Amino acid sequence: MELPEELAFIANARKPQRTTSARMDGRLCVITGATSGVGYETAKEFARGGASLIMVCRSGEKAARVCQELTKEYDTACEIVLADFARLAEVREAAQTISDMADRIDVLINNVGVHRTRRTLTEDGIEMVFCVNHLASFLLTRLLLDRLKSSAPSRIIQVNSQGHRFGGLDLNDINWERRPYHGLWSYGASKVAQLHTVRELSKRLFGSDVTINAMHPGAVKTGIGMDNGPIYRWYRRNIINRFLKDARIGGKAIYYLAAAPEVARVSGRYFNLTIEESPAPYVMKPDVSQPVWRISEELTGLSGMA
């Protein structure tokens, strides 16, 4: 029996995933959060495919180890740019550094993500999860957009999540000041906002030969959330992780979306790994996308930027 559309993601996760033999020789990929989990596996896939890498990471020590590994194993060029995505000023600095060091960007992969069980504000006074998962990638993408356009054809991939189906987005209460904070809803809110800006940016990029898509990297084992309290960490290690798959499936899916010729013109879509599907209905409301775009611009200081 065929599942209703809102539950199709369950079946899609079990379908055979698409792959590609296309290589990325001579291409440059910028990837955030490449030292562990899906980001690390993605970096390996791109290095294996011949791409050069710029890894935007918080830990210089971890990034150096990954770069050394990839250079040794795949003889790829690998550069490191340091930035804490909880600090938007550092994201701006990272974008400027990347623009100065790279005369082209073929692929931008926004992979950094966090999950918090308790409400935390950044130094800028923004709820942590919304800032790191949505605003930082929004800001980095916008600041690198001119380079992506001049490098076209180029692709942007937002690592999203089926967690967007938790909902939680309230544009009148981004910082959860009026509502009880719940980690799943906060996480969902950040992913819903990201999907709205993917749809909006796709429209604005029409005709530029720059595409942007969002994808769920699979129910995989990562380190996300492991900086929460001991109870959550125990639950994650001993209960949740038993049902999760290897993060390599996410890395392979991202590589497919970035390299496969058959998706070169596809933009503004949502993928469950490599299977296109419809996100939650509230993500499809066009009257919400522009308000999300406006508040994202305001919070990142991009208001008025073309």
N, C-alpha and C positions, 0 to 999 in steps of 0.2 A: 504494500500500500504506500502510495506517495505521501510524504509528509507535507503539511501545510507550509507555505513559504517562510513563515517566521521560525520554523524549526528545520528548515532545509540545511542549516549549517551542521547539524548532527550527521546527516547522510554525506554531506560534502567532505567532511573530514576523513571519511572512510574510502572515498573514491581514489583510484590510481592518480597519482600526481604527475603533472606534465614536467618534462625535462627538456634541456636543449644541449646540443653539442657546440653551439656558437661560442667562440672565444672572444676575449676582451683585450687582446694584445694592442698596445698603444693607447688604451683608454685609461682615464684617471677616475677613481672612485673615492669620494669622501664619505666616510662612515663614522657615525657617532656611537660611542659605547661599544668598542670592539674588543674589550679585554676579557669578556666572559659571555657565556650563554649564546644566544642567537647572534649577537654582534660578532663574537669571536668566530663562530662557524661560518658566518657570512664573509668575514675577512679572508678566511682560508679558501672559500670557494672562489672569490675574486682573484686571489693570488694564484690559485691553481689554474684559473682561466686566463692568466697572463696580464691582468690589470695592475697598474700602479695604485698605491693606496696612500691616502691621508687619513689617519685615524685621529678623531677628536675624542679625547679621553680625560677623565678626572685624575687618574693616577699615572704619573710619569713612569714609575717603576714597573707597574704591570704592563703599560703600553710598550715600554722598551723591550720587555721579555717577549711579547707577542711579535713585535716588529723583527726582532732578532730571529725568532723561530721561522717566520714567514720568509724572510730574506734567505735564510740558510736552506729551507726546504724547497722553495719555489723560485729562488733567485729573482724576487720581485723588488721593485723600489718601494720603500715604505717610509713615510714621514709621520711625525707626531705633532699634534697641536693640543695643548692642555687647556681645558675649560671645565668649570663646574657649572652644570646647567641649572643649578639653583640660583646662580648669579647671572642675571641678564647682561650685566656689564662685561662679564667674561665671555659670554656668547658673542657679543659685539666684537670684542678683541679677537676672538678666534676667527670670525668671519673675515676681518681685515687681514689677519695673518694668512689665511688661506688664499684670499684674493691676491695678496702680494707674492705668494710663492708659486701659484699655479696660474698659468695663462689659459687653461681650459679645465672644465669639469664636465665629465661625461655622465656621471651618475652621482646623485646625492642620496644617501640612505640615512634617514632619521630613525635611529634605533633606540636611543637612550630612553629609559623608563624607570619609574619608581612606584612603589606601593607603600602606603602608610596606614597603620591601624589607628593612629591618633592624629588629630589635626595639628599641623605644624605650619608656621609661616616662614617665608624666606626673608632675607635681609631687606628685600623690597616691599615686604608686607603682603605678599601674595601666597595663597595656599600652595604648599610645596608640590603636591602631585600635579595640580593644574599648571604650575609654572614649568616643571621639568618635562612632563609628558607632552604638553601642548605648546605653551608660549615659547619655550626655548627653541623648539624645532621650527615653529612658525617664524620666529625672528631670524634664525640661521638661514632658513630657506629664502626669505625675502631679501636678506642682505647678499646672498650668493646668486640671486636670480639673474642679474646682468651677465655674470660669468657663464651661467648655464645657457642663457639665450645665445650668447656669442659662440658657444661651443656646440650648438644644436646641429644634429639631433641629440638630445640629452634626456635623461629620465630622472624623476624624483620618486622615491618610494618611502612612504610613511609606514613604519611598523606599528600597526594599530592592534586591535585585540577584539575577540568576541566579548570581552569585558564591556564593550560599549553598550551591550544589551542590558547592562545593569542600570542604565540611565543615570540620573543624578544631576544633570545639567540644569542649573537655574541661573540665568544671566543677571538676576537681581540679587543673587547671593553666591557669587563665585568663591568667596572666602569662608563659606559655611558659618557665618556669624548668626544667622537666624534659625538654622536647622541643626538638629543633632548630627554630629559627624559620623559617617560610616565609611570605612575604608573601601569597600566594594563600590559604593555609590560615588565616592570621590574619584576613584580610578575610572569608573564608567563615564563620569562627567568630562574628564580630560580627553577620553577617547572619542566621545560624541563631538566635542568641540573640534577636535582634529579632523574628523570626517567632514564636518560642515565646511571647514576651510579648504580641505582637499577639493570638494565639489566647487567651491567658489573660485579657487585659484585655477582649476582646470578650465573654467569658462574664460578667465582673464588671459590664459595662455593660449587660447585658441588661435591657430595660425602661426604660432611661434616655433613649432617643431620641438617644443619641450612638453613632455607629458608628466603627469603626477597621478599616482595611484596609491591606495592604502591596502594593507594586507594583514591578515592574522597569521602569525608564524607557527601556528599549531599549539596544541596543549603539550608543551615541552618543559623540561627541567632547566631552570635558569636560577640566577642568584637574586632575582627581584624579590624584595620584601625581607631579605635576610638581615637587614639592619634594623628590623623592628625588635620588639621585646622577646625574651626567652620562650614564652609560651607559644607565640606565633612561630618562632624558628623551629621549635620542637614539632609543632603540628605540621609545618611545611616539610621538614625532613622525613618524618615518620609516617605521615598519612598522605598528604597531597602528592609528594614525589613518587609514591608507589603507582600512581595512575597516569604519570606523565611520560612522554616519549623523549627520545634523544633530540637535543637542539639542532642536530645536523639537518633534520627535515626542514626546519625554518630557514637555515642558510641556503639550502639547495633551492627552495622556493623563491627566495629573494633573488638569487642569481638568475633564475629563469625569467622573472619579471623584468630584470635589468638587461638581460642579454638576448632573449629570444626574439627573432625577427618578427614573429607573428603577433607580438604585442607592442610593436614599435609605435603604432598609431593609437593605441588604446589609452584613454585618459579619463580621470574622474571616476574610476571604478573602485570597487571593494572586492578583494579576493580572500578566500579562505585557503591559505597556502597558494596553490596555483589555480584554484577553481573559483571563477567569478560567481558572486552571489549578492543578494540584496541585503543591505544592512538593516538594522531596526527601522521601523516605519518613521519614527520621529527624526531620523537623520535625513529622510527624503523630503522634509518640508522646506521648500525654497524660501519661504518667508522668514525662516530662522537663520539661514546661512549668512545673510548680510549682517544682521545684528551680531552674530558671533564674530564675523570678520572685523567689524568696527571695534568691538570691545577688545579683541586680540591686538589690534593696532594701538589702541589707547594704552593698554597695559604694557606693551613693549616699546612704546615711544615712537611708533611708526606712523602715527596719524599725519596725513598730508603727504606721505611718501607715495610717488606714482607706482 
